[in-house]
Amino acid sequence: MKIEISVPEVISVFKEIQTQPEEVFEMIRLDVREMVGKYLSEMMNAELTHFLGRKPYERKEEETNYRNGSYDRNFTVKGIGEVSVTVPRDRKGEYETQVIPQSKQYEDEIRRDLCLLFLGGVSTRMILIT
């Protein structure tokens, strides 16, 4: 595949970046969040494949546990923010992912940072959320 772009198009893109750099960075942040969510979802799918011992749609004799859809949830990762992931399920409910623990809503490093802020005496009034 060959992409052709003219010099005036490149110049207009650079001018737009110079006038509104925050919009470009916001697009990058959104793309990173989406890619991390997809990566975590794929890791959990691979983990379920290993747990069941077969690929999707593959059948085995005398086996009654199969994939049973998935559910969406959010997980907060330090430095990236909240990402949407798709957690797969098995029919018997025996599969528990080790990628994202079931009861956790955010990464352990965020908990550690909040504990350090508390021990440092930072109050909620001192934290400015933008």
C-alpha positions in Angstrom: 0.0 0.0 0.0 1.4 3.4 -1.0 0.3 6.6 0.6 0.8 9.9 -1.2 0.7 13.2 0.6 1.5 16.6 -0.8 3.7 19.2 0.8 0.8 21.7 1.4 -1.1 18.9 3.3 2.0 18.3 5.6 2.3 22.0 6.2 -1.3 22.4 7.2 -1.0 19.4 9.6 2.0 21.0 11.3 0.3 24.4 11.5 -2.7 22.7 13.2 -0.4 20.9 15.7 1.3 24.3 16.5 -2.0 26.1 17.1 -3.7 23.3 19.1 -1.1 20.9 20.6 -3.4 19.9 23.5 -5.9 18.3 21.0 -3.1 16.2 19.5 -2.0 15.0 22.9 -5.5 14.1 23.9 -5.9 12.0 20.7 -2.7 10.2 21.6 -3.9 9.6 25.2 -7.2 8.2 23.9 -5.3 5.9 21.5 -3.0 4.6 24.2 -5.9 3.9 26.5 -7.7 2.0 23.7 -4.5 0.0 22.8 -3.8 -0.9 26.5 -7.5 -2.1 26.9 -7.2 -4.3 23.8 -3.9 -5.7 25.0 -5.2 -6.6 28.4 -8.3 -8.2 26.8 -6.2 -10.3 24.5 -4.0 -11.4 27.4 -7.2 -12.6 29.3 -8.4 -14.4 26.1 -5.0 -16.2 25.9 -5.2 -17.0 29.6 -8.7 -18.6 29.1 -7.4 -20.6 26.1 -4.7 -22.0 28.3 -7.1 -22.6 31.1 -9.5 -24.6 28.9 -6.7 -26.3 27.0 -8.2 -25.5 23.6 -8.8 -22.6 21.2 -12.1 -21.0 20.6 -14.7 -23.2 18.8 -12.4 -26.2 19.3 -14.2 -29.2 20.9 -12.8 -32.1 22.9 -14.4 -35.4 23.9 -15.8 -35.6 27.4 -15.3 -31.8 28.1 -18.3 -29.8 29.2 -16.7 -26.4 30.0 -16.7 -23.9 27.2 -16.3 -20.2 26.6 -19.4 -18.3 27.7 -19.2 -14.8 26.3 -17.6 -11.9 28.2 -18.4 -8.8 30.1 -17.0 -5.3 30.0 -15.3 -3.5 32.9 -13.0 -0.6 33.6 -9.6 -0.7 35.2 -7.3 2.2 36.1 -3.7 2.0 35.2 -1.1 4.4 36.6 0.1 6.9 34.0 -2.6 5.9 31.5 -5.9 6.3 33.2 -9.1 4.3 33.0 -9.1 1.6 30.3 -12.0 -0.5 29.1 -11.4 -4.2 29.0 -13.4 -7.2 28.0 -13.2 -10.1 30.5 -14.0 -13.6 29.0 -16.0 -16.1 30.9 -16.4 -19.9 31.0 -19.6 -21.8 31.3 -18.9 -23.3 34.7 -17.6 -20.1 36.2 -14.3 -21.7 37.2 -12.0 -19.3 35.3 -10.6 -16.4 37.3 -8.2 -14.1 35.4 -4.8 -13.3 37.0 -4.3 -10.4 34.6 -6.8 -8.1 36.4 -7.9 -9.4 39.8 -11.7 -9.6 40.1 -12.2 -7.2 42.9 -9.6 -4.6 41.9 -10.6 -1.4 40.2 -7.1 0.1 39.9 -3.5 -0.9 39.8 -1.6 -1.6 43.1 0.8 1.3 42.4 -2.1 3.8 42.6 -3.0 2.4 46.0 0.6 2.8 47.1 0.8 6.4 45.9 -2.4 7.2 47.7 -1.0 5.7 50.9 2.1 7.8 50.6 0.1 10.9 50.0 -1.9 10.2 53.2 1.2 9.5 55.2 2.7 12.7 53.9 -0.3 14.6 55.2 -1.9 15.6 52.0 -5.6 16.2 52.4 -8.3 16.1 49.7 -8.4 19.9 49.8 -4.8 20.0 48.7 -5.4 17.8 45.6 -6.5 19.7 42.6 -8.3 17.5 40.1 -8.6 18.9 36.6 
